[in-house]
C-alpha cells in the first residue's frame, strides 16, 4: 500500500502582464515535473496545482480582462511555467495625464 505524503501547501510566485492582445502568465515551480502540473483557465481566472516531494504548489488568480482559455499555450522549462493566452477583446485604455 502506497503511503500518502503530507506536503506543505505553498502559493507559488506568479507574474501576470498583458499587452493589447495577449496575457502572459509566468509561475515559478522549482522542483516540479511537467507531468504533475494541473493548469486550468476560465474566461476570467486560472488555477493550478503542482506537487513535488515536500510541498504542494497551488493557487487561483483572477484576471482583470477576459481571455480565450481554449487558445491558451503553455510551456514548462527549468521550473518556469509560461502561459500565453489571447484577450477576448483587444484592450485599449485611455492615457490619463499625471500632474
C-alpha positions in Angstrom: 0.0 0.0 0.0 1.4 3.4 -1.1 1.9 5.8 1.8 0.2 9.3 1.4 2.8 12.0 1.7 1.8 15.1 3.6 3.0 18.2 1.7 3.3 21.8 2.9 0.9 24.0 0.8 2.6 26.9 -1.0 1.3 29.6 -3.2 3.9 30.0 -6.0 5.3 33.2 -7.2 3.4 34.4 -10.3 3.8 37.2 -12.8 0.9 38.4 -14.9 1.1 41.0 -17.6 -0.6 41.8 -20.9 -0.3 43.9 -24.0 -3.3 45.0 -26.0 -3.9 41.4 -27.3 -2.3 38.8 -25.1 -1.9 37.8 -21.4 1.4 36.3 -20.4 1.4 34.3 -17.1 4.6 33.0 -15.6 4.6 30.8 -12.5 7.7 29.6 -10.7 7.5 25.9 -9.9 11.0 24.7 -8.9 11.5 21.0 -8.4 8.2 20.1 -10.2 7.9 17.6 -13.0 5.9 18.8 -16.1 3.6 15.8 -16.0 2.5 16.7 -12.4 1.2 20.2 -13.3 -2.5 20.8 -13.5 -3.4 24.1 -15.0 -7.0 25.2 -15.8 -8.1 28.5 -17.3 -11.5 30.1 -17.4 -12.7 33.3 -19.0 -11.6 35.5 -16.1 -9.3 33.3 -14.0 -6.8 30.4 -13.8 -5.9 27.8 -11.2 -3.0 25.4 -10.9 -1.7 22.7 -8.6 1.7 21.1 -8.8 3.2 18.7 -6.2 6.8 18.0 -5.6 8.4 15.8 -2.9 7.9 18.1 0.1 5.4 20.8 -0.9 2.3 21.3 -3.0 2.1 24.4 -5.1 -1.4 25.7 -5.6 -3.3 28.8 -6.3 -6.0 30.6 -8.2 -5.8 34.1 -9.7 -8.5 36.4 -11.1 -7.7 38.3 -14.3 -8.6 41.9 -15.0 -9.7 41.2 -18.6 -11.5 38.2 -20.2 -9.4 35.7 -22.1 -10.0 32.9 -24.6 -8.9 29.9 -22.5 -9.3 27.4 -25.3 -6.5 29.2 -27.2 -4.0 29.1 -24.3 -0.5 27.8 -25.0 1.8 26.6 -22.2 5.5 25.7 -21.8 7.5 24.5 -18.9 11.2 24.9 -18.9 13.7 24.9 -15.9 10.9 25.3 -13.3 9.1 28.1 -15.0 5.6 27.6 -16.4 4.8 30.2 -19.1 1.3 30.5 -20.5 0.2 32.9 -23.2 -3.5 33.4 -23.9 -5.3 35.9 -26.1 -7.6 38.5 -24.6 -11.2 38.0 -25.5 -11.3 41.7 -26.6 -8.4 43.9 -27.5 -7.5 46.2 -24.6 -7.3 49.9 -25.5 -7.0 52.1 -22.5 -7.2 55.9 -22.3 -4.0 57.7 -21.2 -4.5 59.7 -18.0 -2.2 62.7 -17.5 -0.4 62.8 -14.2 0.2 66.2 -12.6 
